[in-house]
Structure formats: C-alpha cells, structure tokens
Amino acid sequence: MINLDSRLKQCAEFVSNNGCAVDVGTDHAYLASYLILSGKCKRVVACDLRKSPLENAKRHICDEGLEDRIQTVLSDGLDNISSDGVTDIIIAGMGGELIAEIISKTEWIKKQKVNLILQPMTKAHDLRKYLFQNGFSIKCEKAVKSEKFIYSVINAEYSDNYKNHEDYEIYSGGLDFQRELDREYLQIQSERLINAGKGMLKSEKKSANIIREGNEKIRLGKIISDKLNNVGKD
Ligand SMILES: C[S@@+](CC[C@H](N)C(=O)[O-])C[C@H]1O[C@@H](n2cnc3c(N)ncnc32)[C@H](O)[C@@H]1O
C-alpha cells in the first residue's frame, strides 16, 4: 500500500466511504490509488491538465493493476469529467484561487451536493472567501504538517447557505482554536496578517486605501491572536 504524506492522508480521510471520487490534478495518482487500495472508493477518476503528469498517473495505476477501477482523463479542472455517480471531488496541491475557479466553472457540484476536499497550497483565504460567498459550508477543516510546512485541508459542501461570516473567518475557516496543529496554523496566519499590515503602514508613499487595508490586516490578525489566547478562559 502507498504511504501517503499527512497532507494527502487527511484528504483521503475526508472522502466518503464507498463513493466515486474525482482527483483533480492527480499528478502521480498516489491519492487515487490509495483510495482504491484502502477500500475507501469503488471507482476513481484521476484527471490532470497536462499530458506528462497523466502519463505518470497511468504508469502508476498500471503498476498497481488498478486500470479497471481508476479512469484517467485529460481535463482542465472538471471540464471533461462526467458528473455521473460522482460523490466526492478532491482538488489538492494547487493555489486557493485556482481551486475556487475550478469549482465555480462546475455547476453540477452544487446540484449533486458533492463532498469537496480542498487542499490549497497558497491563498487559502481566497478559497474560503469564495466558499462563504457562494453558498458552500465548511463541514470540517484540519491543519496538517508535511515536511516542515503546515497546510490546511478543507471539507466543504454546497448548502445554499449564504450566511454572513465574520471577516476574520476567511483566515480561520473551520479550524479548531483548541486543536494543537490548527492553533499553530492560526498563529502563523495571525503573525502574517499583523506583519503585512505593519509593512503597509510603514511604506513611504501610502494612500488612504493602503492605510485602511494595513489597519484592517492588523485588526484581523489581532482578533485571531486574541481568540487563540482566550481559549479555555470563557
Ligand atoms: C503540485 S501537483 C499536486 C498533485 C497532487 N494533487 C498532490 O496534491 O500531491 C498539481 C497538479 O495539478 C495539475 N493542474 C494544474 N492546473 C490544473 C487544472 N486547471 N486542471 C487540472 N489539473 C491541473 C498539474 O498539472 C499538476 O499535476
């Protein structure tokens, strides 16, 4: 059995049992193969935008003898993927903005209430903002450590719920202020926001907009920091 890193392992944990999953940007198809070999999925569609990763995926799938249960498709996002029977979609290892763009182009994700597993490498806040503003709910979110980096894995679903979110929540999403790794991730978010804000306020040619944006970043960073410090004190 393939030994997945903690990032992809957490993605696999969020996949529903006995489903049919699409792994978007599959690259090596490690996750796709794991989902079949572990018995989690009956069928997986492994797709990628580029031919060369898809060739790697095909080779790996062949080596594992999984050609009858993993279909490979050359596709930009989900453009060439049939929605038939799809229960789960995993989009991992890409930027948050690209993940949001792929979801926004795929209307059947909403109709079928597909279980989404999203793992942004950058700009996770842009992805959360997209989800909040477009009727998706974050069911669960967990921080994971892989090598020396810490990432977030988001489990979401369309719920037609356009509830107002607090501004700081696009940086904290569904993370748990009490869970150790989530706290580490949130601490980094808070420090980044405060430092970015201070940097903006220090710049010599700053417009009113930059001052407003700098102050807002500091405010949000402090809210997250206060929430971290106040755990267990309420
Ligand atoms: C860094 S790899 C991530 C591989 C794997 N999902 C993981 O998380 O380890 C990103 C993969 O996404 C693919 N990719 C980038 N943009 C894509 C798009 N619009 N649609 C499908 N695949 C895409 C790339 O070709 C590449 O193989």
The ligand as a Tripos MOL2 file, in Angstrom:
@<TRIPOS>MOLECULE
LIG
   27    29     1     0     0
SMALL
NO_CHARGES

@<TRIPOS>ATOM
      1 C1          1.5500   20.1150   -7.3380 C.3       1 LIG1
      2 S1          0.6360   18.9270   -8.2520 S.3       1 LIG1
      3 C2         -0.3840   18.2530   -6.9810 C.3       1 LIG1
      4 C3         -0.5370   16.7610   -7.1190 C.3       1 LIG1
      5 C4         -1.4500   16.1320   -6.0810 C.3       1 LIG1
      6 N1         -2.8280   16.5510   -6.2790 N.3       1 LIG1
      7 C5         -0.9850   16.4800   -4.6910 C.2       1 LIG1
      8 O1         -1.6560   17.2630   -4.0040 O.co2     1 LIG1
      9 O2          0.0740   15.9830   -4.2700 O.co2     1 LIG1
     10 C6         -0.5040   19.9170   -9.1680 C.3       1 LIG1
     11 C7         -1.1070   19.1510  -10.3420 C.3       1 LIG1
     12 O3         -2.2510   19.8720  -10.7740 O.3       1 LIG1
     13 C8         -2.2710   19.8950  -12.1810 C.3       1 LIG1
     14 N2         -3.1010   21.0370  -12.6020 N.ar      1 LIG1
     15 C9         -2.7970   22.3620  -12.5750 C.ar      1 LIG1
     16 N3         -3.8170   23.0920  -13.0290 N.ar      1 LIG1
     17 C10        -4.8270   22.2230  -13.3180 C.ar      1 LIG1
     18 C11        -6.1340   22.3660  -13.8490 C.ar      1 LIG1
     19 N4         -6.6430   23.5640  -14.1630 N.pl3     1 LIG1
     20 N5         -6.8790   21.2490  -14.0350 N.ar      1 LIG1
     21 C12        -6.3850   20.0270  -13.7400 C.ar      1 LIG1
     22 N6         -5.1460   19.8180  -13.2610 N.ar      1 LIG1
     23 C13        -4.3680   20.9150  -13.0480 C.ar      1 LIG1
     24 C14        -0.8130   19.9940  -12.5730 C.3       1 LIG1
     25 O4         -0.6040   19.5600  -13.9020 O.3       1 LIG1
     26 C15        -0.1620   19.0780  -11.5320 C.3       1 LIG1
     27 O5         -0.0480   17.7500  -11.9710 O.3       1 LIG1
@<TRIPOS>BOND
     1     1     2 1
     2     2     3 1
     3     2    10 1
     4     3     4 1
     5     4     5 1
     6     5     6 1
     7     5     7 1
     8     7     8 2
     9     7     9 1
    10    10    11 1
    11    11    12 1
    12    11    26 1
    13    12    13 1
    14    13    14 1
    15    13    24 1
    16    14    15 ar
    17    14    23 ar
    18    15    16 ar
    19    16    17 ar
    20    17    18 ar
    21    17    23 ar
    22    18    19 1
    23    18    20 ar
    24    20    21 ar
    25    21    22 ar
    26    22    23 ar
    27    24    25 1
    28    24    26 1
    29    26    27 1
@<TRIPOS>SUBSTRUCTURE
     1 LIG1         1 GROUP 0 **** ****
